Amino acid sequence: MSPEMLLLTVLGGVNILLLLVIAYLGGRSIEIAVEELDSRLAEALQSLVNEFTQGGFEGIEPPNPIQIAISQLIGAWADQQKQIIPAQVLPREDNGQFKSEKVD
């Protein structure tokens, strides 16, 4: 084996080794970041639940009667706009295919 080929083989091996080390360290740092994010999210949710259960958020006003009336009007209008499409049973032939209707 020529010295050039030996040098290229060694450099290729070092390259693969460095790639494996970088991949391991990158994966480990992502794992640590996800664990930290999970703990922060759990703390935020826990504080939110505590605020709701201990009577927090006292500054929130109840809905205005006009707002309630408007929401009821919108709900009634949405119920009127519903279209119910009746189901149709289409006839089938003996082989299981739908019968075709001839249009003039």
JOKA-V233996 format. One record per helix or strand of 3 or more residues. SS is the DSSP state (H for helix, E for strand). FROM is the first residue (numbers start at 0). TO is the last residue. If there is no record, write none. Layout:
ss = [SS	SS]
from = [FROM	FROM]
to = [TO	TO]
This chain:
ss = [H	H]
from = [2	64]
to = [52	79]
